[in-house]
Amino acid sequence: MYPESWLNLATVGIEQSSQPHISCPPPLQHLLAQWPANQPEAKLLLAAAGFQLQQRAGYLPAQDKRPMPPPAAMDDRPICHPDAMRYLQVMLSGHHENALPEWFQAVAQQGQRIPPEALPLLLDTGRKQPDLQPYIAPLLGQRGDWLAQEGRSRKWDWLRLEVDTVWEEGKTAERTRLLHRLRQSEPERARKLLEATWAAENARTREEFLGCLQLNLSMADEPFLEQALDDRSKQVRRTALDLLACLPHSRFCQRMQARVTPLLKLERRGVARKRTLCVTVPETLTDPMKRDGIHSHQDRSQPSSTVETVGLAQMLSYIPPAIWCDLWQLSPAELLQAARQGKVPFDSPSIWGWASYRANDLDFMAYLLEHELKNIDADLARLMAATLPADRLETVSRPWLQPARTKEGLKSNHPAIPLLQVHQQPWSRDLTRLVLEALNRYLHRDNVRPDYLLRGMILDFAYFFPPPMKDDIRQTLAIETSDKNMWEDWVDEIDLRLDFRQKMLKAILRGQD
Amino acid sequence: MTRLLPDWTTEKIIAFAPDKASVKASQKLAKPQKWPMLGHDTRTAWGAFQGSGKNPYQVKLDLLRLQQEETGYHCSCPSRKQPCKHALALLFILVEAPETVAQGEPPDFVKAWLDKVAEQTRKREARKQRSSQKQADPKQQAKTIAARQAKILAGLTDLEPWLLTIMRHGLADSQLKSHEFWEVKAARMVDAQAPGVAHWLRDIAAMPNQDKPAWLETLLAQLGQLYLLIQSFKRFDALSPEAQADLRSVVGWHHRQEEVLETTPLADQWLVMGRQESPVENRLRLQRGWLRGQNSQRDALIMEFAFGDAPFETRFHPGQWLDAELVYFPSRYPLRAFIQKQTPLPNPPRMGAGCSIQTSLERYAEALALNPWLRQIPFFLEAVIPTRLSGRWIVREVEGDYLPLSSTFGQRWALLSLGGHQPIQLIGEWDGQGLLPLGVVVDGRFVDFSQIGAI
């Protein structure tokens, strides 16, 4: 702003200057001339004040000579209601965050969009919380798309990735996300991308990237995966065979079938001529088997097991169970019954659990969860349950919550808990009622001890209870125990969550008026 | 049943609360069964809540005043947050479950509170009256004014040689970067009853980036203005009353409302153009509300102070219209005013048209010519496009004229997104160097930037 000579004078001080002369444009010069010449300090100060005023008052707008920038496309969806935005604000500031997906889904369902002033916030949220991206993306609209392009420097390009740039220059986490997203829309392209740089990746990234192929896996991926069975890294080989196991027509699965089929036989035995599964344990594990990942150690938990029985179980877990059902014309129930009858040397519900999970056999999984849940490890149950659609998941969960099976009430170690934990869609009234009644039985037992684990679980579930059931919940859980205070506080907390969601959904609906 | 607070909704209570934690806490308490006593009559609502104290907290709401957005609540709890969670909880109950609140005769504690409030109002009025009577005594008034003027002049005269010494030694002097250097003089200015100058000196001490060339320029400009102020104040008696008033504003010798009651108020329909809140010092907060009259096309600045968590007297909602009478404080370019009478406006007029960058700048030049101490005035720009020009953020017109955005503006991306590279109406403060957007109008929707900050 100020002339260079003034600034120099001001910096070193009048004292140091041999010729403290201030030259300035005419009107100011005229004013300064009226000031005594022997006060150069005052003159400099007055010149500074005057000049600054002159600059501010005489400000002339500069000209942007560029042609007008092309306007962003218009969105014609209505903007969601300001009240709905308030709930979003509350959640983004750290309260009831678990209800965020529900908010995004409800607004999208109403055909609404986010007001443009909130787009930067949501693009930032998507960048920081990748798991919310699939919920946020549909709401951003054309304006959001445009803004993400403008804001590449803020890493908002998660919305529309520059595939090649990210793949070649991005960090591992970014590249993993890219692969994952690309697998959704263009699975072929994603795999080709991976194949192109495969040799240059280190073992850890190879393993991580390979895992992305799980999404939209098809026989087109099989040659690549088969090749990966010879990888240097054990983890990569394991990931590859886990994926190949999901492709019943893969060479890997065919090999497994060829190995196991001669070892299994269905016979009718005994007076009742019951169907019995007879198993011959392989004499030894061959090298080709070992290449296919079958070289397990003895299972210490089962003293009777040998290296060979464990190997057989492993091989079985890579074969879709439907193969056996078709071969012998058995239902899943009959297959399990035959295995029990034959006292097979492996844990059949778990092995077929893994097999059905890998083959994505929903019917088989649903059968196992509904009837064999107690014999299946909780982690496997969770994996299987998460692949079932919401309505089937409810169907298999309900029997476990019936009064006969929840006499002791619902505890944190109840077998149905893993199923409920992965049910992250709005729950039906039926299921909610069953859970609450079971819970009530637990709370009304004598000497009930505070189960903090359960407390936390139910609070998480509360984000999926139907909000209109609020009053039923309070009635069902009318606590009359000695621990009244602790439980009452907890019922309040459940109530609060439902209340929040109910009002939030109402506020979103308000946008329709 | 008729609703007790027809204008209030759950969302409005959320906005009314001091923070989000209070909302959460109060929603937990908003269960009628938790309240041993709940009741209302036509004017008030009350409740008793057993908190952690020995006696239940007594919560009272003045429905009449709440309906007019005044601070009509009180609770006997010791919370420093206002409104407290108990008052908010009672509000939630009234709005969400009014049927659980029975009509009845107010208990004594409600009556006592109403009496106390009435008493306070009476005292305040009486004080106002007394002070205006005191003001009415011209001899006494002249004496007070002369005494203060002399005190300020003495203080400023003290500053003059100090300023000249700074210039003699040069701005490279390292002691200029120490806080104490300025603080000593700031304290002296407080003693001289010139808090405006004290504040100014503290601002200079707090200027960031002391190593950058821009700091030097700003420092020189500030010292120059300070010197100009001293020279002007020496000529105080020779100035017109309006010019005197402008000088008084700079040194922090503000006119009180009762001093200007005889000024004719200006009645108009006012658009609330923007609202800004900033900390002053010692937990004191300042609210600046900008208004523009629909018929008069006059701008007005309403300044209010509040201490700690206390709410401001007026709640401004930018984009809203007020039917109000404003009294301007004297100035060569009157801007600062207070609201004397205000009634709600049932049918707000259409948003008035703004003007071009060129016209707005001319307006600013005129304002500065009249009052060189003026820092900023509001701009209501009719059609500008928020965009970037070689890394700088600007708003430009279709023809190419542009203004740079103030470097302190924190919602550039929101502004860019609202514009979408198309012309929008924009309201902002211009200080001769940068434009600080306060709000925009897009598709008939008023967007207030002070609200976006909260997201």
Interface residues (C-beta under 8 A of the other chain):
Chain A: M1 Y2 W6 L7 A10 T11 V12 G13 I14 E15 Q16 Q39 E41 A42 L44 L45 L46 A47 A48 A49 G50 F51 Q52 L53 Q55 R56 A57 G58 Y59 L60 P61 A62 Q63 D64 K65 R66 M68 P69 P70 P71 A72 I79 P82 D83 M85 R86 L88 Q89 V90 L92 S93 H95 P115 P116 E117 A118 L119 P120 L121 R143 W146 L147 E150 G151 R154 D492 L496 D499 F500 K503 A507
Chain B: T9 T10 E11 I14 A15 K20 V23 K24 Q27 K28 K31 L163 L164 M167 R168 H169 G170 L171 A172 D173 P213 L216 E217 L220 A221 L223 G224 Q225 L226 Y227 L228 Q231 I357 Q358 L361 Y364 A365 L368 A369 P372 I385 T387 L389 I394 R396 V398 G400 D401 Y402 L403 Q411 W413 A414 L415 L416 S417 L418 G420 H421 Q422 D431 G432 Q433 V442 R445 V447 I452 A454 I455
